[in-house]
Every structure is written in structure tokens, then in C-alpha cells.
Amino acid sequence: MGAVVNLTITMKQAGAGDLGYLLHKNPANLQTFPMSFGSAHVFYSEVGDERTTAVLMLDVDPIALIRKSKSGAETSGFALSQYVNDRPYCASSFLSVAIAQVFGSALAGRSRERQELADQAICLEATVSVVWSHSGPAFIESLFTPLGYEVELSGAPLDVKFPEWGESPYYKLKLKATTRLSDLLSHLYVLIPVLDNDKHYSIDKAEVEKLLRHGEGWLAAHPLKEVIVSRYLRHSRRLTRSALEQLAEEAVEGEEEEVAAGEEEKLEERISLNTLRQQAVLDALKKCGARKVIDLGCGEGKLLKILLEDKGFEHVSGMDVSSRALSRLAKRLRLDETLQPSVPGRTSRTGCTVFQGSLTYRDDRLQGYDAATCVEVIEHLDKDRLEAFARVVFAEAKPGVVVVTTPNIEYNVRFEKLPAGKLRHSDHRFEFTRQEFKDWCESIALQHGYQVSFQPIGELDDEVGAPTQMGVFTR
């Protein structure tokens, strides 16, 4: 065995022994995984009901790396830089690759035996044996503290015999937080290469997709977003620009929805349409026997509150692109901890999980639900993004039931306060006619193996139909 880099993950609360179920690694076994750079080993240094620690140890072989390379050409520095470097001793993109390959299910937030625990914020502590920061400890802290971590750093002099040389750029990093294990792993996956400011492999467009996937729900709100994106993508201007544009689009969508949040409700107040919608969605969920439900585009949680009050549902979750809406939702539902804009998720004592995310990007957190609701949401998306929405919900999340409601544009002529030709909400990108909605739903059902039925919501007008239309997809 050569030089090693260690990542330790400690769960510190009652039931800590279940960490093995979350990581999909048996505490009784030492497991070894071959890697392109050497090997990775997983074992447990302590196992108990109150405290359990798993260790991911990397054995990096720089000589083998050079021998495996196609050209063996020098990459930087001096003639021996490929042999004399800190790769075997310092956390780098090697650690990110190992996290993805060895802890892939945990990174995705999946656990066959303990899914409810995987969805919850738990008391965790992570230690990386050595990280590099030429900018000093302040930069390391500025990466992790906005994500809700308590950061502890231990440094060392360049040479104990020559203290006048100053401190080395190497630190032992310890992070403490109450968070989901998948969020902790996602943060490490992205930020360790950012600290190292390099990667051991070439990057392309696929790397942007990885960054957006693992940065979903937190990167867009991070104060060092630009620095993180640039370093993660090895300062590629083209790829950095692409990633930042997509993150900016996600953030703008959330803010625009907030600004106009009350307009539609005021317009529809006369007919109590919001109440009718929620009751119709609730009835559809109870009719299909759903027990685990996720509300996509949950906003401030009005539907979630109704679902939580109904004992027929075992667990309800909410996802929204707006961090501010989630902060207000946290207060409304009295979650265990107040959501902060940069923190992706919290779980309440009542069994409700909420997190930030986008409906047009793959998100493994959406899997495992009996039913998904999407109430007055699709009209806030650009029409050319509806295909991405359908892929994320119907092809990747695949709940047994999907309930979608959206305005009927034909009914708008019945709203006296709505100028002719105007949409019902200033953030609506479009509104379907009854036939357009029917055609869109039937196309999705045919493509993804669902059946769909339709129900009008609100007062039914013989000429223009009902104000809201609902499609219920079943598999």
C-alpha cells in the first residue's frame, strides 16, 4: 500500500448503527474497490447505537497512473512533477470519483432498507485527512459555512525545524452539521476538486451536467458560485459560462414566481378556486390509495399542510425552486430547523421533507413516491422545457400517480378584472386551452406508459368550460 487519503463519516445520534444501511456497506466487512488511480477501501473504525464511523481510504499509486497514461507526457512543473507531487497525500478529484463509485447509492439519496432515514437530516461529522488551499483557511470556511457546516481546520508549518518558513497550505478538514447524508456527499463531491483547483481527468460538457446535478438545490444560492463553477470546470470559459447561465436561469425562475405569487389568488378569490383545487387533488390522491406523496413546486406549502393533517398519508415531501418560499414554508409547517436559502432540505417532526430543486433537471430525490402532484406549476415553465419536465417526472421519477392542474385559458374571459388577452398570472409563460391540455397529457401518457383521465375544477361554464383543468396520470 502506498500513501493514503482518508474520508471519515460519523453518524452521531440514536440509531447510528444504521449508517451502514445508508452507505450500503456492511460494518462487519472490509471492502476493497479497484480504481483507475489505485484502490479504495471501506471499513468502520467504530460501530455503536449512538456513534458509528465509516472510513473511505484511498490508496493512490502515482507511478501506475503514469504507466497507464497513453503518452506519458509532462503536464506541468518540472521534469519529475508526475512522480513528485501531492496526489497520493492530498484530497483531490480522486476522492470525488471514489465517492461516486463506492458510495453511489448514498450520493443519490437511496437506501433500500432505510429510505426514510436517507430522506432525513441526521447528525453527521465528516473529516478529510488532508485538503489543499493556497488561499488559506478562510477560503475553505467560505466554501462550507454557507451550507450550514461548522468547520474545524488543523494546519501545520511547512517545516517544524524552520518555523520562519510559515504555514503549509495543507489542512485537516472537519465538518459538522445536521443534514442529509446525500447532501454531505454532494457537497464534498463538488467542493473537494474546487479546493484542489485541478482534476486528474479531462473535462467536457458532461462535467457541466455532473456539476448541475450534484449542485442542485444549493449551488445557485452559494455566495462563491462563480469561483466554485470556474474551479470545478478547470477554468474553461466556455463550460463555466454554460453552467453559470443555467444556474442563473434557475435562480431567476424562483424569484419571478415569488414576486407574483399572490396575483392569481386575488383574481380567483371570488370563486374560492384555490380551495376547490386542493380538495380535488386530495380526493384524487385518496382515491388511488397513495401513501407517500411529493408536491412538485410546493411553494409555501398550502397543499402540504392539508396532506399532513390527513392521517391517510405516511409521508409527504415538497420541492420548490424558490429558497425564499421554502423558508416561509418552514415557518408555516414548523420544521425542526428553519430552512436557510443555502441549505437544501430539512425534515419536520411531522414527517414532511422539503428541499430545493428544479423540475427540468434529473433529481434522484424524486424517486420512491406513490404519487406526485404538480398544482398550477407547468404554466410557469417555458413551453420548450415541458419535454424536460415530462422526462424528469414521468421517465425518471416514475411515481405510480401524477396529478397535474393548470389554468384553462378559455375561462379567462369570465374574469372581469383581467384585461383581454392577458394571462392569469404575470409569471405564466403560457396557458393551455382544454384541447391543448388534453393533447399534451395524452401524448405524455402514451410515451411513458401511463393512462390519463381529466376532471374540470370550479364552476363549469357551458361555453368556456371550468377555470381549472386537472389531469390524473396512472400507471
C-alpha positions in Angstrom: 0.0 0.0 0.0 1.2 3.5 -0.9 0.3 6.8 0.6 -3.4 7.2 1.5 -6.1 9.9 1.8 -8.9 9.3 4.3 -12.5 10.4 4.4 -14.3 9.5 7.6 -18.1 9.9 8.1 -19.6 9.7 11.6 -23.2 9.5 12.5 -23.8 10.8 16.0 -27.4 10.1 17.2 -29.6 7.3 18.4 -29.7 4.5 15.8 -26.2 5.5 14.4 -25.6 1.8 13.6 -27.9 2.3 10.6 -25.2 4.3 8.8 -24.2 1.0 7.2 -27.7 0.8 5.6 -27.3 4.4 4.3 -23.8 3.8 2.8 -24.8 0.3 1.6 -21.6 -1.1 3.2 -21.6 -3.8 5.9 -19.8 -2.7 9.0 -18.6 -6.3 9.6 -16.6 -6.4 6.3 -13.5 -4.7 4.9 -14.3 -3.9 1.3 -11.8 -3.0 -1.5 -12.7 -1.4 -4.8 -10.3 -1.1 -7.8 -9.9 2.4 -9.1 -8.2 3.9 -12.1 -5.7 5.6 -9.7 -5.2 2.7 -7.4 -7.7 1.3 -5.0 -10.3 2.4 -2.4 -11.1 0.6 0.9 -14.1 0.9 3.1 -14.2 -0.1 6.8 -15.7 1.0 10.1 -13.5 2.3 12.9 -16.3 2.3 15.4 -19.9 0.9 15.4 -22.4 1.8 18.1 -26.0 2.8 18.6 -25.0 6.4 19.4 -21.9 6.8 17.2 -20.7 5.0 14.1 -17.8 5.9 11.9 -17.1 4.7 8.3 -13.8 5.3 6.7 -13.2 5.6 2.9 -9.4 5.2 2.4 -7.8 5.9 -0.9 -4.6 4.2 -1.9 -3.2 6.3 -4.8 -0.5 4.9 -6.9 1.0 7.8 -9.0 3.6 5.5 -10.7 0.8 3.3 -12.0 -1.1 6.3 -13.2 1.8 7.4 -15.3 2.4 3.9 -16.7 -1.3 3.7 -17.7 -1.3 7.1 -19.4 -1.2 7.0 -23.2 1.6 9.5 -23.8 3.4 9.8 -20.5 3.9 13.5 -21.4 4.7 16.0 -18.7 1.7 18.1 -17.7 3.2 20.9 -15.6 6.1 21.9 -13.4 9.4 20.2 -13.6 10.6 17.0 -15.2 9.7 14.8 -12.2 6.3 16.5 -11.5 4.4 13.4 -12.5 6.3 11.4 -9.9 7.0 14.1 -7.2 3.6 15.6 -6.2 1.0 15.6 -3.5 -1.6 13.5 -5.4 -1.2 10.5 -3.0 -1.4 12.6 0.1 -4.0 15.3 -0.5 -7.7 15.1 -1.3 -8.5 15.8 -4.9 -10.8 14.7 -7.7 -9.7 11.2 -6.9 -11.8 11.4 -3.8 -14.8 12.7 -5.7 -14.5 9.7 -8.1 -14.3 7.3 -5.2 -17.4 8.9 -3.5 -19.4 8.5 -6.7 -18.3 4.9 -7.4 -18.1 3.5 -3.8 -21.0 5.5 -2.2 -23.1 6.0 -5.4 -26.4 5.0 -3.8 -25.8 7.2 -0.8 -24.8 10.1 -3.0 -28.1 9.7 -4.9 -30.1 9.6 -1.6 -31.2 6.0 -2.0 -31.4 3.3 0.7 -33.3 0.0 0.2 -33.7 -0.7 3.9 -33.8 2.8 5.4 -35.2 5.2 2.8 -37.0 7.4 5.3 -33.7 7.8 7.2 -31.9 8.7 3.9 -34.5 11.4 3.4 -34.0 12.9 6.8 -31.4 15.4 8.2 -29.2 13.5 10.6 -26.3 14.5 12.9 -23.2 13.9 10.8 -19.5 14.7 11.1 -17.0 14.3 8.2 -13.3 14.5 8.3 -10.9 14.7 5.3 -7.4 13.9 6.3 -5.7 16.5 4.1 -7.0 19.3 1.8 -5.1 21.9 0.0 -5.8 25.7 0.0 -3.2 28.2 -1.2 -5.7 30.9 -0.2 -5.6 29.8 3.4 -8.2 28.6 5.9 -10.6 31.5 5.3 -11.3 30.2 1.7 -12.1 26.7 3.0 -14.5 28.1 5.5 -16.2 30.3 2.9 -17.0 27.3 0.8 -18.6 25.2 3.6 -20.1 27.6 6.2 -22.8 28.9 3.8 -24.0 25.4 3.5 -24.7 25.2 7.3 -21.5 23.4 8.4 -19.4 24.0 11.5 -15.9 24.0 10.1 -12.8 23.0 12.1 -9.3 23.2 10.4 -6.0 22.0 11.7 -2.9 23.3 9.9 0.9 22.6 10.2 4.1 24.5 9.5 6.0 23.9 6.3 8.9 22.5 8.3 8.9 22.3 12.1 12.7 23.0 12.0 12.2 26.2 10.1 9.2 28.0 11.6 10.1 31.2 9.8 9.0 29.5 6.5 5.4 29.9 7.7 2.4 27.6 7.5 1.9 25.0 4.8 -1.2 25.1 2.5 -2.4 21.7 3.8 -5.1 21.3 6.4 -7.1 18.6 8.1 -10.8 19.4 7.5 -13.7 18.5 9.8 -17.3 19.4 9.0 -20.2 19.1 11.4 -23.9 19.5 10.5 -27.4 18.1 10.8 -28.1 17.3 7.2 -29.0 14.5 4.8 -26.1 12.1 4.1 -26.6 12.6 0.3 -26.3 16.4 0.7 -23.0 16.0 2.6 -21.6 13.7 -0.1 -22.8 16.0 -2.8 -21.0 19.0 -1.2 -17.8 17.0 -0.8 -18.1 15.7 -4.4 -18.2 19.2 -5.8 -16.0 21.2 -3.4 -13.0 18.9 -2.9 -11.9 19.4 -6.5 -12.6 23.2 -6.1 -10.2 23.3 -3.2 -7.6 21.3 -5.1 -8.2 23.6 -8.1 -7.4 20.7 -10.5 -8.7 17.4 -11.9 -6.9 14.3 -12.9 -9.1 13.8 -16.0 -10.1 15.9 -19.0 -13.5 17.7 -18.8 -16.3 18.2 -21.3 -20.0 19.1 -21.4 -20.8 16.0 -19.3 -18.9 17.6 -16.5 -21.2 20.6 -16.5 -24.2 18.2 -16.2 -22.5 16.5 -13.2 -21.9 19.8 -11.5 -25.5 20.9 -12.0 -26.8 17.6 -10.8 -24.8 17.5 -7.7 -25.1 21.2 -7.1 -28.9 21.1 -7.4 -30.6 23.0 -4.7 -27.6 24.7 -3.2 -25.1 25.9 -5.8 -27.2 28.6 -7.4 -27.6 30.3 -4.0 -23.9 29.9 -2.9 -22.1 33.2 -2.5 -19.0 31.8 -4.2 -20.9 30.3 -7.0 -18.7 31.7 -9.8 -15.5 30.6 -8.1 -16.8 27.1 -7.5 -18.0 26.7 -11.1 -14.8 28.0 -12.6 -12.5 25.9 -10.5 -14.6 22.7 -10.8 -14.5 23.1 -14.6 -10.8 23.8 -14.7 -11.3 27.4 -15.7 -12.8 26.5 -19.0 -14.5 29.8 -20.1 -17.0 28.0 -22.4 -18.1 25.4 -19.9 -18.1 27.9 -17.0 -20.3 30.3 -18.9 -22.7 27.5 -19.8 -23.0 26.3 -16.2 -23.5 29.8 -14.8 -26.2 30.6 -17.4 -28.2 27.5 -16.3 -27.8 28.3 -12.6 -28.8 31.9 -13.2 -31.9 30.7 -15.1 -32.9 28.5 -12.2 -32.5 31.4 -9.7 -34.5 33.8 -11.8 -37.3 31.4 -12.2 -37.6 31.1 -8.4 -37.5 34.9 -7.8 -40.0 35.7 -10.6 -42.5 33.2 -9.2 -42.3 34.8 -5.7 -42.8 38.4 -6.9 -46.2 37.5 -8.5 -47.2 34.8 -6.0 -50.4 36.5 -4.8 -51.8 37.8 -8.1 -53.6 34.6 -9.3 -55.1 34.0 -5.9 -56.6 37.5 -5.7 -58.0 37.1 -9.2 -59.7 33.8 -8.4 -60.7 34.7 -4.8 -64.4 35.2 -5.8 -64.9 31.6 -6.6 -62.5 30.1 -4.0 -60.7 28.3 -6.7 -57.6 27.5 -4.7 -59.7 25.6 -2.1 -61.5 23.7 -4.8 -58.2 22.7 -6.5 -56.7 21.5 -3.2 -59.8 19.4 -2.5 -59.8 17.9 -6.0 -56.2 16.9 -5.7 -56.7 15.5 -2.2 -59.7 13.4 -3.5 -57.6 12.1 -6.4 -54.8 11.1 -4.1 -57.1 9.3 -1.7 -58.9 7.6 -4.5 -55.7 6.0 -5.8 -54.6 5.0 -2.3 -51.3 6.9 -2.3 -49.4 6.8 1.0 -46.1 8.6 0.1 -46.7 11.9 -1.9 -44.4 14.6 -3.2 -45.7 18.0 -4.2 -43.6 19.4 -7.0 -43.5 23.2 -7.0 -44.9 23.2 -3.5 -44.4 27.0 -2.9 -45.3 28.0 0.6 -46.8 24.6 1.4 -50.6 25.1 1.4 -51.2 21.7 -0.1 -48.5 20.0 2.1 -50.3 21.3 5.2 -53.6 19.7 4.1 -51.8 16.4 3.3 -50.1 16.4 6.7 -53.4 16.9 8.5 -54.7 13.8 6.8 -53.6 10.6 8.7 -54.1 8.6 5.5 -50.7 9.7 4.2 -47.5 8.2 5.7 -45.0 10.7 4.4 -45.3 13.9 2.3 -42.5 15.9 0.7 -42.2 19.2 -1.1 -39.8 20.5 -3.7 -39.6 24.1 -5.0 -37.1 26.2 -6.9 -37.5 29.2 -4.6 -35.4 29.2 -1.5 -37.5 32.1 0.0 -40.7 30.2 -0.5 -39.1 27.2 1.3 -38.1 29.5 4.2 -41.7 30.6 4.6 -42.9 27.0 4.3 -40.5 26.0 7.1 -42.2 28.5 9.4 -45.7 27.5 8.2 -45.1 23.8 8.9 -42.9 24.4 12.0 -40.0 22.3 10.8 -37.4 21.2 13.2 -34.9 23.7 11.9 -35.6 26.9 9.9 -34.6 26.5 6.3 -31.8 28.8 5.1 -31.6 29.8 1.4 -28.4 27.9 1.0 -29.5 24.8 2.8 -31.2 22.3 0.5 -33.5 20.4 2.8 -35.0 19.8 6.3 -37.4 17.3 7.8 -40.1 18.1 10.2 -41.2 16.1 13.3 -44.5 15.5 11.4 -42.8 13.5 8.7 -42.6 16.2 6.0 -39.4 16.6 3.9 -38.9 19.8 1.9 -36.0 20.6 -0.4 -34.9 23.0 -3.2 -34.8 21.7 -6.7 -35.8 22.3 -10.4 -38.4 20.3 -12.3 -36.3 20.3 -15.5 -33.2 18.6 -14.2 -32.9 14.9 -13.2 -33.1 14.6 -9.4 -32.9 11.2 -7.7 -34.7 12.6 -4.6 -37.9 12.5 -6.6 -37.9 8.7 -6.8 -39.8 6.3 -4.4 -43.1 8.1 -4.1 -46.6 6.6 -4.7 -47.8 9.9 -6.2 -46.6 13.3 -7.3 -48.7 16.4 -7.5 -48.0 19.4 -9.8 -50.5 22.1 -8.9 -50.5 25.2 -11.1 -46.9 24.8 -11.9 -46.4 23.8 -15.6 -47.6 27.1 -16.8 -44.6 28.8 -15.1 -42.2 26.8 -17.4 -41.3 27.9 -20.9 -43.1 25.6 -23.4 -39.9 24.3 -24.8 -39.0 23.0 -21.3 -42.1 20.9 -20.9 -40.4 18.0 -22.6 -37.6 18.1 -19.9 -40.3 18.3 -17.2 -42.1 15.2 -18.6 -38.8 13.3 -18.7 -37.9 14.2 -15.1 -41.3 13.3 -13.7 -42.6 10.5 -15.9 -39.5 8.8 -17.2 -37.1 9.2 -14.3 -39.1 9.7 -11.1 -41.9 7.4 -12.3 -44.5 7.7 -9.5 -47.5 5.5 -9.8 -49.8 8.5 -10.0 -49.2 12.1 -11.2 -51.8 14.8 -10.6 -51.4 17.9 -12.8 -53.6 21.0 -12.6 -53.3 24.1 -14.8 -55.5 27.1 -15.8 -57.9 26.9 -18.6 -57.2 30.0 -20.8 -60.6 29.9 -22.3 -62.2 30.7 -19.0 -60.2 34.0 -18.6 -62.9 36.0 -20.4 -65.1 35.4 -17.3 -62.7 37.3 -15.0 -63.8 40.9 -15.0 -60.6 42.3 -13.7 -58.4 40.5 -16.2 -57.6 42.6 -19.3 -58.4 41.0 -22.6 -55.5 38.9 -23.9 -53.7 38.8 -20.6 -52.7 35.6 -18.9 -53.9 34.9 -15.3 -50.5 35.4 -13.6 -47.7 37.7 -14.6 -45.2 34.8 -14.4 -47.2 32.4 -16.6 -45.3 31.6 -19.8 -48.4 30.1 -21.4 -51.9 28.8 -20.6 -53.5 25.8 -22.2 -56.9 25.6 -23.9 -58.9 22.5 -22.9 -57.9 20.7 -26.2 -54.3 21.7 -25.9 -54.1 20.3 -22.3 -55.8 17.1 -23.4 -53.5 16.6 -26.3 -50.4 17.3 -24.2 -51.5 14.9 -21.4 -52.4 12.1 -23.8 -49.1 12.4 -25.6 -47.2 12.1 -22.3 -49.3 9.1 -21.2 -48.7 7.3 -24.5 -44.9 8.0 -24.5 -44.3 7.0 -20.8 -46.8 4.1 -20.3 -49.5 6.0 -18.3 -53.2 6.3 -18.6 -54.8 9.8 -18.1 -58.2 10.9 -17.1 -59.5 14.5 -16.9 -61.6 16.5 -14.4 -62.7 20.1 -14.5 -62.3 22.1 -11.3 -64.6 25.1 -10.4 -67.8 26.4 -11.9 -68.4 24.8 -15.2 -69.4 27.2 -18.0 -71.2 25.8 -21.0 -69.2 27.9 -23.4 -65.7 28.1 -22.0 -65.5 25.2 -19.5 -64.1 25.3 -16.0 -61.5 27.7 -14.7 -59.0 24.9 -13.8 -58.3 21.6 -15.6 -56.8 18.6 -14.0 -55.2 15.5 -15.5 -54.7 12.4 -13.3 -52.0 10.0 -14.7 -51.9 6.4 -13.5 -49.6 3.5 -14.4 
